[in-house]
Amino acid sequence: MRNSHVMRLIKTTLFLAVYTLASSAFAVTASVSSLSVISGSSQSIALSNINGPLSVSNSSPGLIIVSAIDASHYKVTGVAVGSATITFKDRTSSVQVRVSVKAPVSSVLEGRLLASNCFQCHGTNGSGGFERLTGESYGEIYDELRKFATGAEDPNGIMAAHAMGFSEAQLKAIAAYLSTLR
Ligand code: HEC
């Protein structure tokens, strides 16, 4: 009697120990927890301990593309500047990878040249004049320029005339450069 109680206790303890070890060892893990990609280029993520079918969700499909290389490797391609989160989820667990997409240096350099057109009114390096252009994010500056360029804001104003003269890619390059200024 006594013996079988002890045996049961040992079995239960063993079972719990193995179960706890196994379930933590089999939580899906990613090779990185955060990633920085240049817009237009790619990086890969390796996953391990995948248990069952894996689902992949991308918080911002306009900013990054996530594609499978094989069952445990994924490719992340930067599309537009900003940040996104990828969630990999298997049968029992999930893991997130935060991705920040940066502008390519060539685009920042191009933007620097183009932005010299702005400084006669916005001060040297956007430091003042009518409106300061420093300290804003890429998204904020690009949104404002898009509004002027499409005529959504002040279509007959000075800024519309300026913004309409640039291509979409040039506006992005200008915003990428200005967002590096503090
Ligand atoms: C001839 C003068 C002039 C030039 C050149 C000019 N701007 Fe402006 N900009 C203004 C004025 C005036 C305003 C404020 C009035 C308005 O919103 O229309 C303004 C407003 C802005 C705003 C909105 C600021 C805010 O916080 O509301 C942004 C962004 C901007 N300009 C960016 C640029 C960029 C980028 C360039 C260069 C490609 C540029 N500007 C060139 C005169 C100019």
Residues whose N, C-alpha, C, O or C-beta is under 5 A from the ligand:
A	BS01	HEC	L114 A115 N117 C118 C121 F130 E131 I141 E144 D154 G157 I158 M159 H162 I174
